[in-house]
Amino acid sequence: MSTKAMVNTQAVRQGEIVDYVLPTGRNAGQHRPAIVVRIWETPLTRQLKAVQLQVFIDGSNDFEHGQPGTLGGLLWATSVLQDEERKQPGSWHWPEVEE
């Protein structure tokens, strides 16, 4: 089974589901679903599509219990930039589809 990036040329909107690449924790580098809760409206960040995200984590499988910012199975990720090509840790991208 192979995966490829979903082609989505529209601008990201509040409430959409995207993938977030975990920058730290037990599963750093893995992708988790996230909901866009805010989009930054400065000229620089709008062009780069910076967003605030609520990331759905796999609880203690991803992070130690009680780690700051991971309350109730959610991770608060701020000022996150889009990275469709490299999918660097700490970035977001459109969900990939399996073929």
N, C-alpha and C positions, 0 to 999 in steps of 0.2 A: 504494500500500500504506500503510495506516495502522497505528499502534501504539497500544495502550492498556495500562495497568497491569494486571498480573495481580492478581486479587482474592485475597488471602490473609489471612484474619483470625486465623489461628493464630499463636502466639508463635514467634519464630525459635528454632531449635535448633542446637546444635553440629553441624557437618558439612553444613549446608544451603548451597546455592549462592544467592547474591544478586548484585545489580549494585552496583558501587562507582563513584562519579563522581570521575574524576581531578581533584585540586585544582591540580596543577602539571604541568610537563613540556610536551613538544611537542604533546600532544593533550589539554590541560587541558579539562575539561568533558565529555569523552567517557566512556562507560560501559564498564567492564571486569568480567568475571565474577570472583567472589571466593568463597572458602569461609570460613564462620564457624568460627573455632578456639576462641573463648572468648566467653562472655556475662557481662557485669558484673552482680553480684548486689546492688548497693546499691539502696535504694528509689527514688532519683531516676533512676539510669541504667537500672534494670529497666523502669521505666515508659516511658522514652524508647527502650528497646531498644538500648543501647550495646553494641558488639561489637568484638572483635579479628578482623581479617581477613588472610588471605593472598590477595592480588590477583594475578590472572594478567595480566601486562602484555604488550604487543607489543614486548618487548625495546627495542632502540635506536630504534625508531620512536616510542616513548613517552618515553623518558628517555635522557640521555647515558650512554654505557657507563661503568660504575663508580660511578654516583651512589649515595650511601649509601641503604640500604633497598631496593635493587632487584636483589639478587643472584639470578642464574640465572633471570631472567624472572618473578620474583615481587616484589611490593611488600608490605612489612609495614605495615599500617594499624591504628593503635591508637585505642581509645575512639571508635569511629565511631558516629554517631547516625543513626537511620532518618529519611528524608525522602521520603515517598511523593508529596507534592504538588508541591513545587518542585524536588526533585532537585538540591539545591545541591552545588557541588564539595566533596568530602571527606565526603559522606554515602553511605549505602547505601539501597537500595530493592529490592523484589521485582522479578524480571525481568519485562520487558514482553513481551507476545505480539503477533505481527503478524497482522493480519486479512487 
